[in-house]
């Protein structure tokens, strides 16, 4: 029954991109023509059989292909095994049939299931491959319960550390680790070492993201975030790669733990001295969720005086409101007195709190933007 249901889902997909539809001799019906009506540039509706107007190009007709129907798929589902699977996948990749490949990826997750030996066999298959084959193997493993077996997760970590492997393979292996429920001290140290390796920027970035995503999983299940955050904070202060430093500070945003004071010294240093504006802004943001708002305000006060970039000052200004609510208004008045560019912001925040609004999300929705600091990722600033 499960194979039939999966087949039904598969044939509901559009005909695979880049693959030719089967001919009637292949056992499939001939491709139908479409009778769908579409709007022309002049606004009239013209059916597929309409007579063209002389002197005008023929109207565009929407062609809706028949759903894909893969010859022999039912039999494949009944008999598939680890011995026969790889050949089927390689055929789909060779034929550039991305829909069949996506279906086979899901079937591979089912085949592996909780079986660590099968997961290790897939890892053997992955050696020396590249995308899309590599990605299918790793995504299938990432979703399989067997990825939580220590033998499998350990092998993925070794692949991520392997300096003889391609950057693509190392990144894919570390990405497959991000569904882990917990990482122990040794695994955290090893991932951090990869994150700090300045010679493999793409791999370092993925290692940092994996640290953060497992932190989110562990924190939501158990409330445990500190071991992960300790390593991420260290990465944010030591990495030579701006993207890695920024990501390390960003990752707690996806679970929003309340930071303790033991993070403050390092966040203060980053906020005051990192050479990149984006990283200093992110440090200001990170201080905005804490159990010690008064100490965070003290850090903001000192950093504002040292900072000359208007956008970082604006980050300090608004996240002071996030951390302390109306309690930040006296500090905002100080900031506005030192930098007249923030007088209007101070007045608007004061008026919003005077109106009875207290929730920061609603405060922020009611606040106009007066500084050109919000730029798309990657844009120069």
C-alpha positions as CSV (number, residue, x, y, z in Angstrom):
1,X,0.0,0.0,0.0
2,X,2.8,2.5,0.9
3,X,4.4,1.9,-2.5
4,X,1.1,2.6,-4.3
5,X,0.5,5.8,-2.3
6,X,4.1,7.0,-3.1
7,X,3.5,6.2,-6.8
8,X,0.3,8.2,-6.7
9,X,2.2,11.1,-5.3
10,X,4.9,10.8,-7.8
11,X,2.6,10.7,-10.9
12,X,0.9,13.8,-9.6
13,X,4.0,15.8,-10.5
14,X,4.4,17.6,-13.8
15,X,6.4,15.9,-16.5
16,X,10.1,16.0,-15.5
17,X,12.0,19.0,-16.8
18,X,14.5,18.1,-19.4
19,X,13.1,14.6,-20.0
20,X,11.2,13.7,-23.2
21,X,7.7,12.3,-22.7
22,X,7.2,8.6,-23.5
23,X,5.9,7.7,-26.9
24,X,2.7,5.6,-27.3
25,X,5.0,2.7,-27.9
26,X,6.4,3.1,-24.4
27,X,3.0,2.3,-22.9
28,X,2.0,5.8,-22.1
29,X,-0.7,7.9,-23.8
30,X,0.3,10.4,-26.4
31,X,0.8,13.9,-25.1
32,X,-2.5,15.9,-25.3
33,X,-2.8,19.4,-26.6
34,X,-4.1,22.0,-24.3
35,X,-7.5,23.7,-24.6
36,X,-6.7,26.1,-21.8
37,X,-7.7,29.7,-22.5
38,X,-5.2,32.5,-21.9
39,X,-5.4,36.3,-22.0
40,X,-3.7,38.0,-25.0
41,X,-1.9,41.3,-24.8
42,X,-5.1,43.1,-25.9
43,X,-7.1,41.6,-23.0
44,X,-9.3,39.2,-25.1
45,X,-9.5,35.5,-24.4
46,X,-8.5,33.2,-27.2
47,X,-9.0,29.5,-27.2
48,X,-6.4,27.0,-28.4
49,X,-8.4,26.5,-31.6
50,X,-9.1,30.2,-32.3
51,X,-8.3,31.6,-35.8
52,X,-5.3,33.9,-35.8
53,X,-5.8,37.6,-36.7
54,X,-3.9,38.4,-40.0
55,X,-0.8,40.4,-39.3
56,X,-0.6,39.6,-35.6
57,X,1.5,36.9,-34.0
58,X,-0.4,33.8,-33.0
59,X,-1.7,34.0,-29.4
60,X,0.3,32.2,-26.7
61,X,-1.3,28.9,-25.7
62,X,-0.6,27.5,-22.3
63,X,0.6,23.9,-22.6
64,X,-0.1,21.8,-19.6
65,X,1.8,18.5,-19.9
66,X,0.4,15.3,-18.6
67,X,1.7,14.1,-15.2
68,X,4.8,12.0,-15.4
69,X,4.4,8.3,-15.4
70,X,7.6,6.3,-15.0
71,X,7.7,3.0,-16.7
72,X,8.3,0.2,-14.3
73,X,8.0,2.3,-11.1
74,X,5.4,0.1,-9.4
75,X,7.6,-3.0,-9.9
76,X,10.6,-1.0,-8.7
77,X,8.7,0.0,-5.5
78,X,7.8,-3.7,-4.9
79,X,11.4,-5.0,-5.3
80,X,13.7,-2.1,-4.5
81,X,16.7,-2.8,-2.3
82,X,20.0,-1.2,-1.4
83,X,21.5,-3.3,-4.2
84,X,19.3,-2.0,-6.9
85,X,18.6,1.5,-5.7
86,X,21.8,3.3,-6.8
87,X,21.4,2.2,-10.5
88,X,17.9,3.6,-10.6
89,X,19.1,6.9,-9.1
90,X,22.0,7.3,-11.5
91,X,19.6,6.6,-14.4
92,X,17.3,9.4,-13.2
93,X,20.3,11.8,-12.9
94,X,21.6,10.9,-16.3
95,X,18.2,11.6,-17.8
96,X,18.0,14.9,-15.9
97,X,14.7,13.7,-14.4
98,X,14.7,15.9,-11.3
99,X,11.2,14.8,-10.2
100,X,12.0,11.2,-10.3
101,X,15.3,11.9,-8.5
102,X,13.4,13.8,-5.7
103,X,11.0,10.8,-5.4
104,X,14.0,8.4,-5.2
105,X,15.5,10.6,-2.4
106,X,12.4,10.1,-0.3
107,X,12.5,6.4,-1.1
108,X,16.1,6.2,0.0
109,X,15.2,7.8,3.4
110,X,12.6,5.1,3.8
111,X,15.1,2.4,2.8
112,X,17.6,3.5,5.3
113,X,15.2,4.1,8.1
114,X,16.7,3.2,11.5
115,X,19.4,0.9,9.9
116,X,22.8,2.4,10.7
117,X,24.5,-0.1,8.3
118,X,22.4,1.1,5.4
119,X,23.2,4.7,6.3
120,X,26.9,3.9,6.3
121,X,26.5,2.2,2.9
122,X,25.0,5.5,1.6
123,X,28.0,7.4,3.0
124,X,30.3,5.0,1.1
125,X,28.3,5.7,-2.1
126,X,28.7,9.4,-1.6
127,X,32.5,9.3,-1.6
128,X,33.9,10.9,-4.7
129,X,30.5,12.1,-5.9
130,X,29.3,15.6,-6.6
131,X,25.9,17.3,-6.8
132,X,23.2,16.3,-7.6
133,X,24.1,12.7,-6.6
134,X,25.9,13.9,-3.4
135,X,23.1,16.1,-2.4
136,X,20.5,13.4,-2.8
137,X,22.5,11.0,-0.6
138,X,23.1,13.5,2.2
139,X,19.5,14.9,2.2
140,X,18.1,11.4,2.4
141,X,20.4,10.6,5.3
142,X,19.6,13.9,7.0
143,X,15.9,12.9,7.1
144,X,16.5,9.2,8.1
145,X,16.3,8.2,11.8
146,X,19.6,6.4,11.4
147,X,21.4,9.7,11.2
148,X,21.2,9.9,15.0
149,X,23.2,6.7,15.4
150,X,26.6,7.6,16.9
151,X,28.4,5.6,14.1
152,X,26.6,7.5,11.4
153,X,26.9,11.0,13.0
154,X,30.5,10.3,13.8
155,X,31.3,9.4,10.2
156,X,29.5,12.5,8.9
157,X,31.6,14.7,11.3
158,X,34.8,12.9,10.1
159,X,33.8,13.6,6.5
160,X,33.2,17.3,7.4
161,X,36.7,17.5,8.9
162,X,38.5,15.6,6.1
163,X,40.9,18.1,4.5
164,X,41.5,15.7,1.6
165,X,37.8,15.8,0.6
166,X,36.2,18.4,-1.6
167,X,34.6,21.5,0.0
168,X,31.3,20.4,-1.5
169,X,31.5,17.0,0.1
170,X,32.6,18.5,3.5
171,X,29.8,21.0,3.5
172,X,27.2,18.4,2.5
173,X,28.3,16.1,5.4
174,X,28.1,18.9,8.0
175,X,24.8,20.0,6.7
176,X,23.5,16.5,7.2
177,X,24.4,16.8,10.9
178,X,22.1,19.7,11.6
179,X,19.1,17.4,12.4
180,X,21.0,16.0,15.5
181,X,19.2,16.4,18.8
182,X,22.3,17.0,20.8
183,X,26.1,17.4,20.4
184,X,28.5,16.5,23.2
185,X,31.5,18.5,24.2
186,X,34.0,16.8,21.9
187,X,31.7,17.2,18.9
188,X,31.2,20.9,19.7
189,X,34.9,21.5,19.8
190,X,35.5,19.7,16.6
191,X,32.7,21.6,14.8
192,X,34.1,24.9,16.2
193,X,37.5,24.0,14.8
194,X,36.1,23.7,11.4
195,X,34.1,26.9,11.8
196,X,37.4,28.7,12.6
197,X,39.3,27.3,9.7
198,X,39.8,30.4,7.5
199,X,41.0,28.3,4.5
200,X,37.6,26.7,3.9
201,X,35.1,29.6,4.1
202,X,32.1,27.8,2.8
203,X,32.6,24.8,5.0
204,X,33.3,27.0,8.0
205,X,30.0,28.8,7.4
206,X,28.1,25.5,7.3
207,X,29.8,24.2,10.4
208,X,28.7,27.4,12.2
209,X,25.1,27.0,11.0
210,X,25.0,23.4,12.1
211,X,26.2,24.4,15.6
212,X,23.3,26.9,15.7
213,X,20.7,24.6,14.4
214,X,21.5,21.8,16.8
215,X,21.5,24.4,19.6
216,X,17.9,25.3,18.5
217,X,16.8,21.7,18.6
218,X,18.4,21.0,21.9
219,X,17.2,24.2,23.5
220,X,13.6,23.6,22.4
221,X,13.6,20.1,23.8
222,X,15.6,20.6,27.0
223,X,16.3,24.3,27.5
224,X,20.0,23.6,27.0
225,X,21.8,26.3,24.9
226,X,24.8,27.4,26.9
227,X,27.4,24.9,25.5
228,X,26.5,25.7,21.9
229,X,26.4,29.5,22.6
230,X,29.8,29.4,24.3
231,X,31.3,28.0,21.1
232,X,29.4,30.3,18.8
233,X,30.4,33.3,20.8
234,X,34.0,32.2,20.6
235,X,33.7,31.8,16.8
236,X,32.1,35.3,16.5
237,X,35.1,36.8,18.3
238,X,37.9,34.8,16.6
239,X,36.9,34.0,13.0
240,X,38.6,36.0,10.3
241,X,35.5,35.6,8.0
242,X,32.9,38.3,8.5
243,X,30.1,36.0,7.3
244,X,31.0,33.4,9.8
245,X,31.2,35.9,12.7
246,X,27.9,37.4,11.7
247,X,26.2,34.0,11.5
248,X,27.6,32.9,14.8
249,X,26.0,35.9,16.5
250,X,22.7,35.4,14.6
251,X,22.0,31.8,15.3
252,X,20.5,32.3,18.8
253,X,17.8,34.4,17.1
254,X,16.0,31.2,16.0
255,X,15.4,30.1,19.6
256,X,15.9,33.4,21.5
257,X,17.3,32.1,24.8
258,X,17.7,34.8,27.5
259,X,21.4,35.4,27.7
260,X,23.2,35.5,31.0
261,X,25.8,38.0,32.1
262,X,28.7,35.6,31.3
263,X,28.2,36.6,27.6
264,X,28.4,40.3,28.2
265,X,32.1,40.9,28.2
266,X,32.7,39.3,24.8
267,X,29.6,40.9,23.3
268,X,30.7,44.3,24.6
269,X,34.1,43.8,23.0
270,X,32.6,42.8,19.7
271,X,30.2,45.7,19.8
272,X,33.0,48.2,20.4
273,X,35.7,46.8,18.2
274,X,34.7,44.5,15.4
275,X,35.8,46.0,12.1
276,X,32.5,45.3,10.3
277,X,29.4,47.4,10.8
278,X,27.1,44.4,10.3
279,X,28.8,42.4,13.1
280,X,28.6,45.3,15.5
281,X,24.9,45.7,14.7
282,X,24.3,42.0,15.3
283,X,26.1,42.2,18.7
284,X,23.8,45.1,19.6
285,X,20.8,42.9,18.6
286,X,22.1,39.9,20.6
287,X,22.3,42.0,23.8
288,X,18.6,42.8,23.4
289,X,17.4,39.5,24.8
290,X,18.8,39.0,28.3
291,X,17.9,38.6,32.0
292,X,20.0,41.6,32.9
293,X,18.6,44.6,31.0
294,X,20.2,47.3,33.2
295,X,23.7,45.9,32.5
296,X,22.9,45.7,28.8
297,X,21.9,49.4,28.9
298,X,25.2,50.2,30.5
299,X,27.0,48.5,27.6
300,X,24.9,50.3,25.1
301,X,25.7,53.6,26.7
302,X,29.4,53.1,26.5
303,X,29.3,51.7,23.0
304,X,27.2,54.6,21.7
305,X,29.8,57.1,22.7
306,X,32.6,55.1,20.9
307,X,30.6,54.5,17.8
308,X,30.5,56.8,14.8
309,X,28.5,54.8,12.3
310,X,24.9,56.1,12.3
311,X,23.5,52.6,11.5
312,X,25.3,50.9,14.5
313,X,24.2,53.8,16.7
314,X,20.6,53.2,15.4
315,X,20.9,49.5,16.3
316,X,22.1,50.4,19.8
317,X,19.2,52.9,20.1
318,X,16.4,50.6,19.0
319,X,17.6,47.4,20.8
320,X,17.9,49.4,24.0
321,X,14.1,49.7,23.7
322,X,13.9,46.0,23.0
323,X,15.8,45.1,26.1
324,X,14.2,47.5,28.6
325,X,11.0,48.9,27.1
326,X,9.9,52.2,28.5
327,X,12.8,51.9,31.0
328,X,15.1,52.7,28.2
329,X,13.6,56.2,27.5
330,X,16.0,58.1,29.8
331,X,19.0,56.5,28.0
332,X,17.4,57.4,24.6
333,X,17.1,61.0,25.8
334,X,20.8,60.9,26.4
335,X,21.5,59.5,23.0
336,X,19.3,62.1,21.3
337,X,21.1,64.9,23.2
338,X,24.4,63.6,21.9
339,X,23.3,62.9,18.3
340,X,20.4,65.1,17.0
341,X,19.7,62.5,14.3
342,X,17.9,60.5,16.9
343,X,15.7,63.3,18.4
344,X,12.7,62.3,16.3
345,X,13.2,58.6,17.2
346,X,13.2,59.4,20.8
347,X,10.0,61.5,20.5
348,X,8.2,58.7,18.7
349,X,9.2,56.0,21.1
350,X,8.2,58.2,24.0
351,X,4.8,58.9,22.4
352,X,4.2,55.2,21.7
353,X,4.8,54.2,25.3
354,X,2.7,57.2,26.5
355,X,-0.2,55.8,24.4
356,X,-0.1,52.6,26.6
357,X,1.6,50.3,24.1
358,X,4.2,48.1,25.8
359,X,4.9,45.1,23.6
360,X,8.0,45.7,21.6
361,X,6.6,44.1,18.4
362,X,3.7,46.5,18.4
363,X,6.0,49.4,19.3
364,X,8.2,48.5,16.4
365,X,5.2,48.3,14.0
366,X,4.1,51.8,15.1
367,X,7.6,53.3,14.6
368,X,8.6,55.1,11.4
369,X,12.0,54.4,9.9
370,X,14.2,57.5,9.5
371,X,17.6,56.0,8.8
372,X,18.8,54.4,5.6
373,X,20.3,51.4,7.3
374,X,18.2,48.5,6.1
375,X,19.9,47.0,3.0
376,X,19.6,43.8,1.2
377,X,22.0,41.1,2.1
378,X,25.2,41.4,0.1
379,X,24.5,45.0,-1.0
380,X,27.3,47.6,-0.4
381,X,27.0,49.9,2.6
